[in-house]
Amino acid sequence: MIRKRTSYPIEFKLKVVQEAKKIGDRSAARVFGINQSCVSKWRGTETFLQEAHDKQIQKSLEQGHLSTKFKIRKRTFDESE
């Protein structure tokens, strides 16, 4: 049986990485139902994932695709830094 490759959104990957930092790669893989090698790879590319996510959000904000609620939360987060 051939398995189709699964593509995961950046938000999901970052969520898995954060959880893996708390409970470990193996446990996070079990919790999210994915392979441990994916978790390990994503942890190694966390900086790249975060930068890609930030660019994706910025592009959506510029194009007006995100809700006002999200824009308010994003602005509040940026101001607190």
A tleap script that builds the chain and sets N, CA, C and O, in Angstrom:
source leaprc.protein.ff14SB
mol = sequence {
  NMET ILE ARG LYS ARG THR SER TYR PRO ILE
  GLU PHE LYS LEU LYS VAL VAL GLN GLU ALA
  LYS LYS ILE GLY ASP ARG SER ALA ALA ARG
  VAL PHE GLY ILE ASN GLN SER CYS VAL SER
  LYS TRP ARG GLY THR GLU THR PHE LEU GLN
  GLU ALA HIE ASP LYS GLN ILE GLN LYS SER
  LEU GLU GLN GLY HIE LEU SER THR LYS PHE
  LYS ILE ARG LYS ARG THR PHE ASP GLU SER
  CGLU
}
set mol.1.N position { 0.835 -1.171 0.000 }
set mol.1.CA position { 0.000 0.000 0.000 }
set mol.1.C position { 0.888 1.244 0.000 }
set mol.1.O position { 1.810 1.351 0.808 }
set mol.2.N position { 0.614 2.168 -0.891 }
set mol.2.CA position { 1.391 3.393 -0.994 }
set mol.2.C position { 0.701 4.486 -0.188 }
set mol.2.O position { -0.498 4.728 -0.328 }
set mol.3.N position { 1.489 5.137 0.657 }
set mol.3.CA position { 0.964 6.240 1.462 }
set mol.3.C position { 1.209 7.558 0.763 }
set mol.3.O position { 2.293 7.801 0.234 }
set mol.4.N position { 0.215 8.393 0.764 }
set mol.4.CA position { 0.352 9.716 0.183 }
set mol.4.C position { 1.093 10.613 1.168 }
set mol.4.O position { 0.865 10.542 2.376 }
set mol.5.N position { 1.974 11.451 0.650 }
set mol.5.CA position { 2.699 12.396 1.509 }
set mol.5.C position { 1.735 13.432 2.055 }
set mol.5.O position { 0.837 13.900 1.355 }
set mol.6.N position { 1.931 13.775 3.297 }
set mol.6.CA position { 1.091 14.769 3.946 }
set mol.6.C position { 1.863 16.066 4.098 }
set mol.6.O position { 3.033 16.069 4.483 }
set mol.7.N position { 1.198 17.160 3.792 }
set mol.7.CA position { 1.787 18.472 3.968 }
set mol.7.C position { 1.084 19.156 5.134 }
set mol.7.O position { -0.144 19.182 5.202 }
set mol.8.N position { 1.872 19.706 6.048 }
set mol.8.CA position { 1.306 20.339 7.237 }
set mol.8.C position { 1.510 21.848 7.173 }
set mol.8.O position { 2.554 22.315 6.718 }
set mol.9.N position { 0.514 22.614 7.627 }
set mol.9.CA position { 0.671 24.076 7.647 }
set mol.9.C position { 1.736 24.509 8.650 }
set mol.9.O position { 2.024 23.801 9.615 }
set mol.10.N position { 2.308 25.667 8.408 }
set mol.10.CA position { 3.377 26.182 9.269 }
set mol.10.C position { 2.900 26.338 10.709 }
set mol.10.O position { 3.645 26.043 11.643 }
set mol.11.N position { 1.660 26.800 10.896 }
set mol.11.CA position { 1.127 26.988 12.252 }
set mol.11.C position { 1.138 25.673 13.032 }
set mol.11.O position { 1.473 25.644 14.216 }
set mol.12.N position { 0.765 24.583 12.348 }
set mol.12.CA position { 0.754 23.267 12.981 }
set mol.12.C position { 2.171 22.856 13.374 }
set mol.12.O position { 2.398 22.361 14.478 }
set mol.13.N position { 3.113 23.063 12.468 }
set mol.13.CA position { 4.502 22.691 12.743 }
set mol.13.C position { 5.038 23.439 13.956 }
set mol.13.O position { 5.699 22.853 14.813 }
set mol.14.N position { 4.748 24.738 14.025 }
set mol.14.CA position { 5.224 25.531 15.158 }
set mol.14.C position { 4.570 25.081 16.463 }
set mol.14.O position { 5.214 25.081 17.512 }
set mol.15.N position { 3.307 24.703 16.403 }
set mol.15.CA position { 2.611 24.202 17.582 }
set mol.15.C position { 3.258 22.898 18.067 }
set mol.15.O position { 3.451 22.704 19.267 }
set mol.16.N position { 3.588 22.021 17.135 }
set mol.16.CA position { 4.241 20.753 17.474 }
set mol.16.C position { 5.613 21.019 18.089 }
set mol.16.O position { 5.981 20.384 19.077 }
set mol.17.N position { 6.367 21.947 17.516 }
set mol.17.CA position { 7.702 22.282 18.027 }
set mol.17.C position { 7.608 22.790 19.468 }
set mol.17.O position { 8.387 22.375 20.326 }
set mol.18.N position { 6.663 23.680 19.729 }
set mol.18.CA position { 6.507 24.212 21.088 }
set mol.18.C position { 6.174 23.092 22.079 }
set mol.18.O position { 6.702 23.056 23.190 }
set mol.19.N position { 5.309 22.199 21.670 }
set mol.19.CA position { 4.936 21.080 22.544 }
set mol.19.C position { 6.126 20.135 22.737 }
set mol.19.O position { 6.339 19.624 23.836 }
set mol.20.N position { 6.896 19.905 21.677 }
set mol.20.CA position { 8.056 19.021 21.763 }
set mol.20.C position { 9.102 19.572 22.723 }
set mol.20.O position { 9.795 18.802 23.388 }
set mol.21.N position { 9.225 20.891 22.802 }
set mol.21.CA position { 10.163 21.498 23.753 }
set mol.21.C position { 9.755 21.172 25.191 }
set mol.21.O position { 10.608 21.019 26.066 }
set mol.22.N position { 8.454 21.068 25.424 }
set mol.22.CA position { 7.963 20.796 26.779 }
set mol.22.C position { 8.033 19.310 27.136 }
set mol.22.O position { 8.479 18.950 28.226 }
set mol.23.N position { 7.585 18.439 26.203 }
set mol.23.CA position { 7.415 17.018 26.547 }
set mol.23.C position { 8.326 16.073 25.777 }
set mol.23.O position { 8.332 14.871 26.040 }
set mol.24.N position { 9.090 16.597 24.833 }
set mol.24.CA position { 10.002 15.758 24.062 }
set mol.24.C position { 9.435 15.398 22.691 }
set mol.24.O position { 8.226 15.437 22.464 }
set mol.25.N position { 10.346 15.046 21.790 }
set mol.25.CA position { 9.958 14.753 20.407 }
set mol.25.C position { 9.034 13.541 20.309 }
set mol.25.O position { 8.008 13.592 19.630 }
set mol.26.N position { 9.389 12.476 20.972 }
set mol.26.CA position { 8.604 11.239 20.867 }
set mol.26.C position { 7.185 11.435 21.384 }
set mol.26.O position { 6.222 11.013 20.743 }
set mol.27.N position { 7.055 12.073 22.537 }
set mol.27.CA position { 5.732 12.297 23.119 }
set mol.27.C position { 4.894 13.238 22.255 }
set mol.27.O position { 3.699 13.012 22.066 }
set mol.28.N position { 5.517 14.287 21.736 }
set mol.28.CA position { 4.795 15.228 20.875 }
set mol.28.C position { 4.316 14.521 19.605 }
set mol.28.O position { 3.204 14.762 19.135 }
set mol.29.N position { 5.151 13.660 19.063 }
set mol.29.CA position { 4.764 12.911 17.867 }
set mol.29.C position { 3.537 12.051 18.151 }
set mol.29.O position { 2.620 11.979 17.332 }
set mol.30.N position { 3.522 11.402 19.306 }
set mol.30.CA position { 2.360 10.582 19.684 }
set mol.30.C position { 1.111 11.434 19.865 }
set mol.30.O position { 0.032 11.071 19.397 }
set mol.31.N position { 1.260 12.567 20.545 }
set mol.31.CA position { 0.109 13.444 20.814 }
set mol.31.C position { -0.523 13.929 19.507 }
set mol.31.O position { -1.747 13.952 19.380 }
set mol.32.N position { 0.307 14.315 18.542 }
set mol.32.CA position { -0.197 14.879 17.298 }
set mol.32.C position { -0.391 13.847 16.191 }
set mol.32.O position { -0.878 14.179 15.110 }
set mol.33.N position { -0.014 12.605 16.454 }
set mol.33.CA position { -0.226 11.536 15.480 }
set mol.33.C position { 0.648 11.648 14.246 }
set mol.33.O position { 0.202 11.370 13.132 }
set mol.34.N position { 1.898 12.057 14.445 }
set mol.34.CA position { 2.832 12.183 13.329 }
set mol.34.C position { 4.110 11.421 13.652 }
set mol.34.O position { 4.302 10.960 14.777 }
set mol.35.N position { 4.977 11.295 12.661 }
set mol.35.CA position { 6.225 10.575 12.831 }
set mol.35.C position { 7.228 11.410 13.632 }
set mol.35.O position { 7.302 12.629 13.474 }
set mol.36.N position { 7.989 10.744 14.483 }
set mol.36.CA position { 8.968 11.429 15.320 }
set mol.36.C position { 10.029 12.134 14.480 }
set mol.36.O position { 10.543 13.175 14.889 }
set mol.37.N position { 10.362 11.591 13.327 }
set mol.37.CA position { 11.380 12.225 12.482 }
set mol.37.C position { 10.907 13.598 11.986 }
set mol.37.O position { 11.717 14.506 11.798 }
set mol.38.N position { 9.601 13.745 11.777 }
set mol.38.CA position { 9.063 15.059 11.385 }
set mol.38.C position { 9.287 16.072 12.502 }
set mol.38.O position { 9.705 17.203 12.257 }
set mol.39.N position { 9.006 15.654 13.718 }
set mol.39.CA position { 9.163 16.552 14.866 }
set mol.39.C position { 10.620 16.977 14.998 }
set mol.39.O position { 10.908 18.158 15.188 }
set mol.40.N position { 11.526 16.032 14.900 }
set mol.40.CA position { 12.955 16.339 15.009 }
set mol.40.C position { 13.401 17.306 13.911 }
set mol.40.O position { 14.151 18.246 14.176 }
set mol.41.N position { 12.944 17.077 12.690 }
set mol.41.CA position { 13.309 17.945 11.570 }
set mol.41.C position { 12.754 19.352 11.789 }
set mol.41.O position { 13.454 20.338 11.558 }
set mol.42.N position { 11.510 19.447 12.231 }
set mol.42.CA position { 10.891 20.756 12.454 }
set mol.42.C position { 11.577 21.515 13.579 }
set mol.42.O position { 11.709 22.737 13.510 }
set mol.43.N position { 12.017 20.803 14.615 }
set mol.43.CA position { 12.738 21.476 15.702 }
set mol.43.C position { 14.052 22.051 15.198 }
set mol.43.O position { 14.492 23.106 15.654 }
set mol.44.N position { 14.669 21.360 14.265 }
set mol.44.CA position { 15.927 21.830 13.696 }
set mol.44.C position { 15.762 23.032 12.785 }
set mol.44.O position { 16.712 23.781 12.558 }
set mol.45.N position { 14.553 23.218 12.263 }
set mol.45.CA position { 14.306 24.331 11.343 }
set mol.45.C position { 13.324 25.344 11.950 }
set mol.45.O position { 12.639 26.060 11.220 }
set mol.46.N position { 13.259 25.398 13.262 }
set mol.46.CA position { 12.296 26.271 13.945 }
set mol.46.C position { 12.439 27.741 13.540 }
set mol.46.O position { 11.437 28.415 13.300 }
set mol.47.N position { 13.661 28.236 13.464 }
set mol.47.CA position { 13.881 29.641 13.102 }
set mol.47.C position { 13.344 29.924 11.704 }
set mol.47.O position { 12.681 30.936 11.480 }
set mol.48.N position { 13.629 29.033 10.775 }
set mol.48.CA position { 13.132 29.177 9.409 }
set mol.48.C position { 11.605 29.154 9.386 }
set mol.48.O position { 10.980 29.967 8.704 }
set mol.49.N position { 11.005 28.226 10.128 }
set mol.49.CA position { 9.544 28.128 10.183 }
set mol.49.C position { 8.928 29.410 10.739 }
set mol.49.O position { 7.926 29.898 10.215 }
set mol.50.N position { 9.525 29.955 11.796 }
set mol.50.CA position { 8.989 31.167 12.415 }
set mol.50.C position { 9.086 32.349 11.448 }
set mol.50.O position { 8.154 33.148 11.350 }
set mol.51.N position { 10.207 32.462 10.738 }
set mol.51.CA position { 10.367 33.547 9.772 }
set mol.51.C position { 9.356 33.422 8.640 }
set mol.51.O position { 8.769 34.418 8.217 }
set mol.52.N position { 9.149 32.205 8.147 }
set mol.52.CA position { 8.180 31.967 7.073 }
set mol.52.C position { 6.772 32.301 7.546 }
set mol.52.O position { 5.980 32.871 6.795 }
set mol.53.N position { 6.461 31.950 8.781 }
set mol.53.CA position { 5.145 32.233 9.353 }
set mol.53.C position { 4.936 33.743 9.470 }
set mol.53.O position { 3.870 34.251 9.122 }
set mol.54.N position { 5.940 34.452 9.952 }
set mol.54.CA position { 5.839 35.903 10.095 }
set mol.54.C position { 5.640 36.588 8.738 }
set mol.54.O position { 4.850 37.525 8.620 }
set mol.55.N position { 6.358 36.116 7.722 }
set mol.55.CA position { 6.211 36.682 6.373 }
set mol.55.C position { 4.810 36.413 5.831 }
set mol.55.O position { 4.206 37.270 5.185 }
set mol.56.N position { 4.303 35.214 6.102 }
set mol.56.CA position { 2.969 34.830 5.647 }
set mol.56.C position { 1.905 35.729 6.282 }
set mol.56.O position { 0.978 36.168 5.601 }
set mol.57.N position { 2.034 36.001 7.565 }
set mol.57.CA position { 1.089 36.859 8.269 }
set mol.57.C position { 1.188 38.288 7.740 }
set mol.57.O position { 0.170 38.935 7.494 }
set mol.58.N position { 2.407 38.777 7.568 }
set mol.58.CA position { 2.597 40.141 7.074 }
set mol.58.C position { 1.974 40.309 5.698 }
set mol.58.O position { 1.313 41.313 5.430 }
set mol.59.N position { 2.179 39.345 4.838 }
set mol.59.CA position { 1.618 39.406 3.487 }
set mol.59.C position { 0.095 39.419 3.545 }
set mol.59.O position { -0.544 40.181 2.820 }
set mol.60.N position { -0.486 38.595 4.389 }
set mol.60.CA position { -1.941 38.555 4.529 }
set mol.60.C position { -2.489 39.863 5.084 }
set mol.60.O position { -3.547 40.326 4.658 }
set mol.61.N position { -1.771 40.460 6.036 }
set mol.61.CA position { -2.189 41.750 6.585 }
set mol.61.C position { -2.170 42.831 5.506 }
set mol.61.O position { -3.091 43.642 5.415 }
set mol.62.N position { -1.125 42.838 4.698 }
set mol.62.CA position { -0.994 43.845 3.645 }
set mol.62.C position { -2.086 43.700 2.593 }
set mol.62.O position { -2.552 44.691 2.031 }
set mol.63.N position { -2.490 42.465 2.331 }
set mol.63.CA position { -3.507 42.216 1.313 }
set mol.63.C position { -4.923 42.287 1.885 }
set mol.63.O position { -5.901 42.178 1.146 }
set mol.64.N position { -5.030 42.469 3.195 }
set mol.64.CA position { -6.338 42.593 3.825 }
set mol.64.C position { -7.101 41.293 3.941 }
set mol.64.O position { -8.331 41.301 3.970 }
set mol.65.N position { -6.396 40.172 4.009 }
set mol.65.CA position { -7.060 38.866 4.081 }
set mol.65.C position { -7.368 38.410 5.503 }
set mol.65.O position { -8.143 37.473 5.695 }
set mol.66.N position { -6.783 39.046 6.484 }
set mol.66.CA position { -7.002 38.610 7.858 }
set mol.66.C position { -8.101 39.430 8.502 }
set mol.66.O position { -8.347 40.580 8.138 }
set mol.67.N position { -8.748 38.814 9.459 }
set mol.67.CA position { -9.848 39.483 10.144 }
set mol.67.C position { -9.345 40.625 11.018 }
set mol.67.O position { -8.173 40.666 11.390 }
set mol.68.N position { -10.229 41.536 11.335 }
set mol.68.CA position { -9.901 42.658 12.209 }
set mol.68.C position { -9.478 42.153 13.579 }
set mol.68.O position { -8.568 42.708 14.196 }
set mol.69.N position { -10.132 41.105 14.055 }
set mol.69.CA position { -9.803 40.530 15.358 }
set mol.69.C position { -8.338 40.108 15.394 }
set mol.69.O position { -7.641 40.371 16.374 }
set mol.70.N position { -7.863 39.450 14.321 }
set mol.70.CA position { -6.480 39.012 14.277 }
set mol.70.C position { -5.541 40.213 14.221 }
set mol.70.O position { -4.494 40.218 14.869 }
set mol.71.N position { -5.918 41.233 13.443 }
set mol.71.CA position { -5.068 42.418 13.327 }
set mol.71.C position { -4.887 43.082 14.685 }
set mol.71.O position { -3.793 43.541 15.013 }
set mol.72.N position { -5.949 43.136 15.472 }
set mol.72.CA position { -5.867 43.734 16.804 }
set mol.72.C position { -4.941 42.914 17.692 }
set mol.72.O position { -4.107 43.477 18.402 }
set mol.73.N position { -5.078 41.580 17.662 }
set mol.73.CA position { -4.206 40.727 18.476 }
set mol.73.C position { -2.765 40.869 18.030 }
set mol.73.O position { -1.870 40.944 18.873 }
set mol.74.N position { -2.513 40.909 16.728 }
set mol.74.CA position { -1.163 41.035 16.191 }
set mol.74.C position { -0.553 42.366 16.637 }
set mol.74.O position { 0.601 42.404 17.062 }
set mol.75.N position { -1.309 43.440 16.543 }
set mol.75.CA position { -0.819 44.751 16.926 }
set mol.75.C position { -0.493 44.779 18.418 }
set mol.75.O position { 0.536 45.322 18.820 }
set mol.76.N position { -1.356 44.204 19.226 }
set mol.76.CA position { -1.133 44.160 20.660 }
set mol.76.C position { 0.139 43.387 20.990 }
set mol.76.O position { 0.921 43.792 21.850 }
set mol.77.N position { 0.337 42.256 20.286 }
set mol.77.CA position { 1.532 41.447 20.507 }
set mol.77.C position { 2.777 42.232 20.113 }
set mol.77.O position { 3.767 42.238 20.844 }
set mol.78.N position { 2.731 42.895 18.955 }
set mol.78.CA position { 3.895 43.656 18.499 }
set mol.78.C position { 4.239 44.796 19.457 }
set mol.78.O position { 5.413 45.076 19.697 }
set mol.79.N position { 3.219 45.447 20.001 }
set mol.79.CA position { 3.449 46.570 20.893 }
set mol.79.C position { 4.039 46.129 22.218 }
set mol.79.O position { 4.725 46.913 22.874 }
set mol.80.N position { 3.791 44.899 22.627 }
set mol.80.CA position { 4.291 44.432 23.931 }
set mol.80.C position { 5.762 44.067 23.875 }
set mol.80.O position { 6.384 43.885 24.922 }
set mol.81.N position { 6.334 43.955 22.694 }
set mol.81.CA position { 7.750 43.581 22.572 }
set mol.81.C position { 8.669 44.726 22.836 }
set mol.81.O position { 9.888 44.567 22.772 }
savepdb mol mol.pdb
quit
